[in-house]
């Protein structure tokens, strides 16, 4: 059982609220009081304690992290953070700790690396597993991740069949499956865009331009490899 004991009202309020939102069994005691016999872990705001169970220090601005750490102790896992990414225009992202899904996101591709970096911050043994589809998007995400182990996973068959009411969940569920699969460690992805990918970017430039302007293949290649954004490529094309 999780026990919360702190005189910091803000931390107490945020942690207890997070526990209730997750429907987690817990109890509270006054700081310094004896813990119940069934206590597995103690959550505090950093007060000095003398107890025989693991202690998790919580902060009011991030109660989720403290609750997840406490749940690792309750479940007896190793606490390792694994992030799965199903790359695409809006990548699915799943965060697992001790094999349990503790977070899920679906954000624009340009925000994916930032979300992942926040989730692995402070975890020395974290691993990020990314599917090998959507090569250009995946390469950009990998290149933006620093100081974290990245594995490339064969994502064949990772998207599950979706029943009624599950529409839109496919990318996130695929990310969960990717997180559960061992991949090949990589340091980056050097991708040469295909002719089809170049053509797609040129078509996007025409749609994005008020003048119905199509950028050149050279500029499209720079967009594909991340050297330029589509807007920057259009600006360069207007100047020629």
C-alpha positions in Angstrom: 0.0 0.0 0.0 1.1 3.6 -0.7 1.3 5.8 2.4 1.3 9.7 2.1 2.8 11.7 5.0 3.7 15.3 4.5 3.0 18.7 6.1 3.2 20.4 2.7 -0.4 20.9 1.9 0.2 21.6 -1.8 2.1 18.4 -2.3 -0.4 16.4 -0.2 -3.3 17.8 -2.3 -1.7 17.1 -5.7 -0.4 13.6 -4.8 -3.7 12.5 -3.2 -5.6 13.8 -6.2 -3.4 11.9 -8.6 -3.9 8.7 -6.5 -7.6 9.1 -6.5 -7.8 9.8 -10.2 -6.0 6.5 -10.8 -8.1 4.6 -8.3 -5.0 3.5 -6.4 -5.3 2.2 -2.9 -3.5 4.4 -0.4 -3.7 5.8 3.1 -2.4 9.0 4.9 -0.7 9.5 8.2 0.7 12.5 10.0 4.4 13.1 9.5 6.4 11.1 12.2 3.5 8.7 12.9 4.1 5.0 12.7 3.3 3.4 9.3 0.6 0.8 8.9 1.9 -2.8 8.7 0.8 -3.1 5.1 2.8 -0.1 3.9 5.0 -0.7 0.8 6.2 2.8 0.1 6.1 6.2 1.7 5.4 9.4 -0.2 6.7 12.7 1.4 7.6 16.2 0.3 11.2 15.6 1.4 10.8 15.6 5.2 13.3 13.6 7.2 11.9 10.2 8.0 13.1 7.0 9.6 11.2 4.1 8.1 11.8 0.6 6.8 10.1 1.1 3.4 11.2 2.9 0.2 10.6 6.7 0.3 9.5 8.7 -2.7 9.9 12.5 -2.6 7.1 14.3 -4.5 6.9 17.7 -5.9 3.6 19.7 -6.3 4.2 20.5 -9.9 4.7 16.9 -11.0 2.7 14.5 -8.8 2.4 12.0 -11.6 6.1 11.1 -11.5 6.0 10.5 -7.8 2.9 8.3 -8.0 4.4 6.3 -10.8 7.6 5.7 -8.8 5.5 4.7 -5.8 3.6 2.2 -8.0 6.8 0.7 -9.2 7.6 -0.2 -5.6 4.1 -1.6 -4.9 4.2 -3.8 -8.1 7.8 -4.9 -7.5 9.2 -4.0 -10.9 12.6 -2.7 -11.9 11.3 0.8 -12.6 12.9 1.1 -16.0 11.3 3.6 -18.4 10.6 2.4 -21.9 9.1 4.8 -24.5 7.5 3.4 -27.7 7.0 5.6 -30.7 4.9 4.9 -33.8 6.2 7.6 -36.1 4.0 9.5 -38.6 2.4 12.9 -39.0 1.0 12.6 -35.5 3.2 10.0 -33.8 1.7 7.7 -31.1 3.8 7.7 -28.0 3.5 5.2 -25.1 5.5 5.4 -21.8 6.0 2.2 -19.8 7.5 1.8 -16.4 8.1 -1.7 -15.1 6.1 -3.0 -18.0 3.0 -0.9 -17.1 1.7 1.8 -19.4 1.9 5.0 -17.4 1.4 7.6 -20.1 0.2 7.9 -23.7 0.4 10.8 -26.2 -0.4 11.7 -29.8 1.2 14.9 -30.8 2.4 16.7 -34.0 5.6 15.2 -35.3 7.6 18.3 -34.5 6.7 18.0 -30.8 7.4 14.3 -30.4 11.1 14.5 -29.4 10.3 17.1 -26.7 7.6 14.9 -25.2 9.9 11.9 -25.2 12.7 13.9 -23.6 10.5 15.0 -20.8 9.3 11.5 -20.1 12.9 10.0 -19.9 14.4 12.9 -18.0 16.2 11.6 -14.9 16.0 8.0 -16.0 19.6 6.8 -16.6 18.6 3.4 -18.0 15.7 4.6 -20.2 15.3 3.3 -23.7 13.3 4.7 -26.6 12.0 2.2 -29.2 10.8 3.7 -32.5 9.1 1.9 -35.3 10.9 1.7 -38.7 8.0 3.1 -40.7 7.5 6.7 -41.7 11.3 6.9 -42.3 11.7 10.6 -42.6 9.6 11.5 -39.6 11.3 8.8 -37.5 14.8 10.0 -38.5 14.0 13.6 -37.4 12.7 12.4 -34.1 15.8 10.2 -33.5 18.2 13.0 -34.4 16.6 15.3 -31.9 17.0 12.8 -29.0 20.2 13.2 -26.9 21.7 11.1 -24.2 19.2 8.3 -24.4 19.4 4.7 -25.8 17.3 4.5 -29.0 16.3 1.2 -30.6 14.8 0.8 -34.1 12.0 -1.8 -34.1 10.4 -3.7 -37.0 6.9 -2.3 -36.6 5.3 -4.9 -38.9 2.0 -6.1 -37.2 2.2 -3.7 -34.3 -1.1 -1.9 -35.2 -3.9 -3.9 -33.7 -7.4 -4.5 -35.1 -9.7 -1.8 -33.7 -13.2 -2.5 -32.7 -16.2 -0.1 -32.4 -15.4 3.0 -30.3 -11.6 2.5 -30.6 -11.1 4.7 -33.7 -8.1 7.0 -33.4 -6.3 4.8 -30.9 -4.3 2.7 -33.4 -1.1 4.8 -33.3 -0.9 4.9 -29.5 -1.6 1.1 -29.2 1.0 0.5 -31.9 3.4 2.5 -29.8 2.7 0.3 -26.8 3.5 -2.8 -28.9 6.7 -1.2 -30.2 7.8 -0.4 -26.6 7.4 -4.1 -25.7 9.7 -5.3 -28.6 13.4 -5.4 -28.5 15.0 -3.5 -31.4 18.5 -2.7 -32.8 20.3 0.1 -31.1 21.0 3.1 -33.3 22.7 6.4 -33.0 20.8 8.1 -35.8 19.1 7.5 -39.1 20.6 8.7 -42.4 17.7 8.6 -44.8 17.8 9.4 -48.5 14.2 10.4 -49.5 12.6 8.5 -52.3 11.2 10.1 -55.5 7.7 9.5 -54.1 8.5 11.3 -50.9 10.0 14.2 -52.8 6.8 14.4 -54.9 4.6 14.5 -51.8 6.5 17.4 -50.4 6.3 19.3 -53.6 2.5 18.7 -53.6 2.3 19.9 -50.0 4.2 23.1 -51.0 1.6 23.8 -53.7 -1.2 23.4 -51.3 0.4 25.5 -48.6 1.3 28.4 -51.0 -1.3 31.1 -51.7 0.3 31.5 -55.1 -0.1 27.8 -55.9 3.7 27.6 -56.0 5.6 24.3 -56.2 9.1 24.2 -54.8 12.0 22.6 -56.7 13.1 19.1 -56.2 16.3 20.4 -54.5 14.3 22.4 -52.0 11.9 19.5 -51.4 14.9 17.3 -50.7 16.1 19.8 -48.0 12.6 19.7 -46.5 12.6 15.9 -46.5 16.0 15.7 -44.7 15.1 18.4 -42.2 17.5 21.1 -43.5 14.6 23.4 -44.2 10.9 23.6 -43.0 8.3 23.7 -45.8 7.7 27.4 -45.0 11.4 28.2 -45.3 11.6 26.3 -48.6 8.7 28.3 -50.0 10.4 31.6 -48.9 13.6 30.6 -50.7 11.6 29.7 -53.8 9.9 33.1 -53.8 13.3 34.8 -53.7 14.5 33.0 -56.8 
